[in-house]
Amino acid sequence: MGDRKVLSGNRRTAWVFAAMAMVTASMFFPLRQPAAHADWCADVDVVVARGTGETGWLGDAVGNPLYGMLQDRLPASVSAYPVNYPADYSFNLGAGSADLVGHLASQADACPGQRFILVGYSQGASVVHAALGTGAVSWVGGRVQLPADLGDRVAAVLLFGDPLRAIGWTVPGEYLWRTGNWCTSGDPVCGGGMNATAHVAYGDSFVAAANYAADRL
């Protein structure tokens, strides 16, 4: 993308982040928390960046229930990791990308055969974009980009309520064929709708997302 589109994208990205503020933490609903991260080397590690204000281990709105679905449907052993970043209205995507990349690097050293599924919801989707190198967030302070050797071990990227989708940005080309991006009708964060409750209504997408990931392993 050219500099002009990046600058325009920055302004539009700021607008989308403002829209995200309309979706409050009180809208999230509690779900059963999955088991703790395994100490052994699972075949696949699911790395989840939660949404703004989202409660729960991997995130009650998306991460927790999606992980349960992945455990049921992936033809492999599975572990999970919650990206450690504020997920608040500071929108510290740099911290999120740094933790995501650092975790993958650590896992790659400890578990040479392990592959990864990256999951991002709402602000967490922007964290994943930052780690993958999407141009619209290349300006983010403290951003750490996934090196190519680790990127090759990413089996699938699953994005939900992605604010960069609303402004026409996708992941870099090398990740396109393994990226699924879901936006519920009416979601103001990813699709420009006016129904704030749609931003926490992704339950119907989890089977499709789990099958999508399974097909890419």
For each residue, the residues with C-beta under 8 A, 3 or more apart:
1: 5 6 9 135 136
2: 5 6
3: 6 7
4: 7 8
5: 1 2 8 9 135
6: 1 2 3 9 10 135 136 138 139
7: 3 4 10 11
8: 4 5 11 12
9: 1 5 6 12 13 135 136 167 168 169
10: 6 7 13 14 136 139
11: 7 8 14 15
12: 8 9 15 16 166 167
13: 9 10 16 17 136 137 163 164 167
14: 10 11 17 18
15: 11 12 18 19 167
16: 12 13 19 20 163 164 166 167 189
17: 13 14 20 21 91 123 126 163
18: 14 15 21
19: 15 16 22 163 166 188 189
20: 16 17 23 52 122 123 163 189
21: 17 18 52 89
22: 19 188 196
23: 20 27 51 52 53 122 188 189 196 199 200
24: 27 53
25: 28 52 53 54 55
26:
27: 23 24 196 197 199 200
28: 25 53 54 55 56 60 61 200
29: 60 61 200
30: 55 56 60
31: 56 60 64 65
32: 64 68
33: 56 57 64
34: 57 58 64 67 68 71 80
35: 38
36:
37: 79 80 81
38: 35 42 79
39:
40: 79
41: 110 111 113 114
42: 38 45 76 77 78 79 111 114
43: 76 77 78 113 114 115
44: 70 74 76 77 78 79 114 115 116 117 155 217
45: 42 78 79 80 81 107 111 114 115 116 117
46: 58 67 70 78 79 80 81 116 117 119
47: 80 81 83 100 103 104 116 117 118 119
48: 58 59 62 63 66 67 80 81 82 83 119 120 121 124
49: 83 85 87 96 100 118 119 120 121 123 124 125 127 128
50: 54 56 58 59 62 63 82 83 87 121 124
51: 23 54 59 61 62 87 121 122 123 124 161
52: 20 21 23 25 87 88 89 122 123
53: 23 24 25 28 87 88
54: 25 28 50 51 59 60 61 62 63 87 121 122 124
55: 25 28 30 59 60
56: 28 30 31 33 50 59 60 61 63 64
57: 33 34 63 64 82
58: 34 46 48 50 62 63 64 66 67 80 82 119
59: 48 50 51 54 55 56 62 63 64 82 121 124
60: 28 29 30 31 54 55 56 63 64
61: 28 29 51 54 56 121 200 202
62: 48 50 51 54 58 59 65 66 119 121 160 161 202
63: 48 50 54 56 57 58 59 60 66 67 80 82 119 121
64: 31 32 33 34 56 57 58 59 60 67 68
65: 31 62 68 69 203 206
66: 48 58 62 63 69 70 119 158 206 209 210
67: 34 46 48 58 63 64 70 71 78 80
68: 32 34 64 65 71 72
69: 65 66 72 73 206 207 209 210
70: 44 46 66 67 73 74 78 117 210 213
71: 34 67 68 74 78
72: 68 69 210
73: 69 70 207 210 211 213 214
74: 44 70 71 78 210 213 214 217
75: 214 217
76: 42 43 44 217
77: 42 43 44
78: 42 43 44 45 46 67 70 71 74
79: 37 38 40 42 44 45 46
80: 34 37 45 46 47 48 58 63 67
81: 37 45 46 47 48 103 107
82: 48 50 57 58 59 63
83: 47 48 49 50 96 99 100 103 124 127
84: 95 99
85: 49 92 93 95 96 99 127
86: 90 92 95
87: 49 50 51 52 53 54 96 123 124
88: 52 53 91 92
89: 21 52
90: 86
91: 17 88 123 126
92: 85 86 88 95 96 142
93: 85 96 97 123 126 127 130 137 140 143
94: 97 98 130 140 141 142 143 144
95: 84 85 86 92 98 99 142
96: 49 83 85 87 92 93 99 100 124 127 130 131
97: 93 94 100 101 127 130 131 140 142 143 144 145
98: 94 95 101 102 142 143 144
99: 83 84 85 95 96 102 103
100: 47 49 83 96 97 103 104 118 127 128 131 144 146
101: 97 98 104 105 131 144 145 146 147 150
102: 98 99 105 106 144
103: 47 81 83 99 100 106 107
104: 47 100 101 107 108 116 146 150 153
105: 101 102 108 109 150
106: 102 103 109 110
107: 45 81 103 104 110 111 114 116
108: 104 105 111 112 114 149 150 153
109: 105 106 112
110: 41 106 107
111: 41 42 45 107 108 114
112: 108 109
113: 41 43
114: 41 42 43 44 45 107 108 111 153
115: 43 44 45 153 154 155 217
116: 44 45 46 47 104 107 150 153 154 155
117: 44 45 46 47 70 154 155 156 157 158 213
118: 47 49 100 128 131 132 154 156 157 158
119: 46 47 48 49 58 62 63 66 124 128 157 158 159 160
120: 48 49 124 125 126 127 128 129 157 158 159 160 162
121: 48 49 50 51 54 59 61 62 63 124 125 159 160 161 202
122: 20 23 51 52 54 125 126 160 161 162 163 189 199
123: 17 20 49 51 52 87 91 93 126 127 163
124: 48 49 50 51 54 59 83 87 96 119 120 121 127 128
125: 49 120 121 122 128 129 159 160 161 162 163 164 165
126: 17 91 93 120 122 123 129 130 137 162 163 164
127: 49 83 85 93 96 97 100 120 123 124 130 131
128: 49 100 118 119 120 124 125 131 132 157 159 171
129: 120 125 126 132 134 136 137 162 164 169 171
130: 93 94 96 97 126 127 133 134 137 140 143 145
131: 96 97 100 101 118 127 128 143 144 145 146
132: 118 128 129 145 146 151 157 171 172 175
133: 130 138 145 146 172
134: 129 130 137 138 164 169 170 171 172
135: 1 5 6 9 138 169
136: 1 6 9 10 13 129 164 167 169
137: 13 93 126 129 130 134 140 143 164
138: 6 133 134 135 143
139: 6 10
140: 93 94 97 130 137 143
141: 94
142: 92 94 95 97 98
143: 93 94 97 98 130 131 137 138 140
144: 94 97 98 100 101 102 131
145: 97 101 130 131 132 133
146: 100 101 104 131 132 133 150 151 154
147: 101 150 151
148: 151 152
149: 108 152 153
150: 101 104 105 108 116 146 147 153 154
151: 132 146 147 148 154 174 175
152: 148 149
153: 104 108 114 115 116 149 150
154: 115 116 117 118 146 150 151 157 175 178
155: 44 115 116 117 178 213 216 217
156: 117 118 178 179 180 212 213 216 217
157: 117 118 119 120 128 132 154 171 175 178 179 180
158: 66 117 118 119 120 179 180 182 209 212 213
159: 119 120 121 125 128 162 165 179 180 181 182
160: 62 119 120 121 122 125 181 182 183 202 205 209
161: 51 62 121 122 125 182 183 184 187 189 190 199 202
162: 120 122 125 126 129 159 165 166 181 183 189 190
163: 13 16 17 19 20 122 123 125 126 166 167 189 190
164: 13 16 125 126 129 134 136 137 167 169 170
165: 125 159 162 168 169 170 181 183 190 191
166: 12 16 19 162 163 189 190 191 192
167: 9 12 13 15 16 136 163 164
168: 9 165
169: 9 129 134 135 136 164 165
170: 134 164 165 176 179 181
171: 128 129 132 134 157 175 176 179
172: 132 133 134 175 176
173: 176
174: 151
175: 132 151 154 157 171 172 178 179
176: 170 171 172 173 179
177:
178: 154 155 156 157 175 216
179: 156 157 158 159 170 171 175 176
180: 156 157 158 159 208 209 212 213
181: 159 160 162 165 170
182: 158 159 160 161 202 205 208 209
183: 160 161 162 165 187 190 191
184: 161 187 190 191 198 199 201 202 205
185: 191 193 195 198
186: 191 193 194 195 198
187: 161 183 184 190 191 193 195 198 199 201
188: 19 22 23 191 192 193 194 195 196 198 199
189: 16 19 20 23 122 161 162 163 166 199
190: 161 162 163 165 166 183 184 187 199
191: 165 166 183 184 185 186 187 188
192: 166 188
193: 185 186 187 188 198
194: 186 188
195: 185 186 187 188 198
196: 22 23 27 188 199
197: 27 200 201
198: 184 185 186 187 188 193 195 201
199: 23 27 122 161 184 187 188 189 190 196
200: 23 27 28 29 61 197
201: 184 187 197 198 204
202: 61 62 121 160 161 182 184 205 206
203: 65 206
204: 201 207
205: 160 182 184 202 208 209
206: 65 66 69 202 203 209 210
207: 69 73 204 210 211
208: 180 182 205 211 212
209: 66 69 158 160 180 182 205 206 212 213
210: 66 69 70 72 73 74 206 207 213 214
211: 73 207 208 214 215
212: 156 158 180 208 209 215 216
213: 70 73 74 117 155 156 158 180 209 210 216 217
214: 73 74 75 210 211 217
215: 211 212
216: 155 156 178 212 213
217: 44 74 75 76 115 155 156 213 214
